[in-house]
Each structure stands twice: as C-alpha cells, then as structure tokens.
C-alpha cells in the first residue's frame, strides 16, 4: 500500500535496491511514532490532520514523496490551521507549497 502512494517506497520494494529482498527495512532518522502517525493518515481511518501532527506529516510526506498527504496538509494549513501567516509563509517556502503562498 505504501508503494502506491510513495515513489520512494515503490523504488525500495520493487526497484533494484537491497531493501527489495529484506524482511525488515530500517528507516534512518524517522521517528517511529511519527511514522505510525503517517500510516494512520495514509490508510483509511479516522486519523485527521491537526496542528499537532501537521509538521511531522509534512516532513515525512515530503521525504517519501507522498503527494496525497502533502496536498492534505497544505489544505489543512490553508483552511484549518491556527499557525500565524508568517509561519505559513515559511512552511510554504520550505516545502514549495504554492497554494499556501
């Protein structure tokens, strides 16, 4: 399911990488709880994007190129977030979120 949403995981699982034949893959510099939070948003569930999880969801979805979540986080920042305009502009520049600008 990850490979459908992420070209990074698609390459890991189906490309010519060592990870293709591994039973476990270590994701370096990825917090376990944050990754579980990412999975809860990807997989059909009631997990919502909030000010508490939007930052790490943006970071991880950018890292793994999961555009579905990038789009949802950007939409959250536009419509529902309590972040200041300055913070939103900084984030939009950092992650190239053109609709947020």
N, C-alpha and C positions, 0 to 999 in steps of 0.2 A: 504493500500500500504506500509506503514511503517513496518508492521509486516512481510512482505515478505523479506525485506532487513535487519531487525534487530531482533535478538532473544530477545533482551531486550524488545522491543515494542510488540513482539509476546507474550511474557510471561505476559506483562501488560494487553493486550487486551483479551487474550484467556486463561490465566492461572488462578490460584486461588488467585488473588490479588484483593484488594479493587478497583483498577482502572478499573477493568473489567466492572463494572456496572456504572461507573461515566460518566457523560456527558462532563466533563472537567477534564483534568489531569494537575496538576501543575508540571512543570519540574524545580526543585530547582537547583540553581547555573547554569542555562543555559540562556545565553543572547538571548533575543527574536530575534534580528536582525541576530545573528549568526545562530540560529535555522532555520530561514526563508532561509538563505543562504544555509544551509544544504539541506533543502527541494527542493530548486531550482536545486541543483545538482542531487538529487535522482530522482525527477520527470523529465520526458522527457522535456527538454527545451534547450535553448542555453546557459545556465549558464556554464561557464568554470572555471576551477581551475586556480588560479593565485597566485602570491606571496602574494597578499593582503588577500586572503581568505584561503590559504592552511593551515595556522596554526590552525585556529579555525575549519576548516573542519576535520583536522587530530584529534584534541582533541575530537570533538563531535562524529566522526565516531568510534573512539576508545572507547569512553564512552558507546555508544549504539551498539557496535559490528557490524557496517555496513561495512562488508569486501569489498563490491563493491567500496565504496568511499575510504577506506583505500588503496586499490590497485591503484585506480586512482590518489590519492595524491602521493603515493610512485612513481608511474610512472612519474608524473609531476616533482617531485624533481630530479629524475634521468635525465630526458630529457630536461626540460624547465626552471627550477628554476635558479634564479641568486644568490641563497644563497651560501655562502662560503662552502668549503669542510668541514671545522671544524663544521659549523652549521649543515650540512647534517649528519655528523657522530654523533653529539649529538642527533639529532632527531631520527636517525636510532636506536641508543641505547635506547632512552627513550620509543619509541613505538615498538621496536623489528621489524624494517623494514629490513629484511635480504637482500633483493635485493638492497637496498640503500647503504648498507655497502660495 
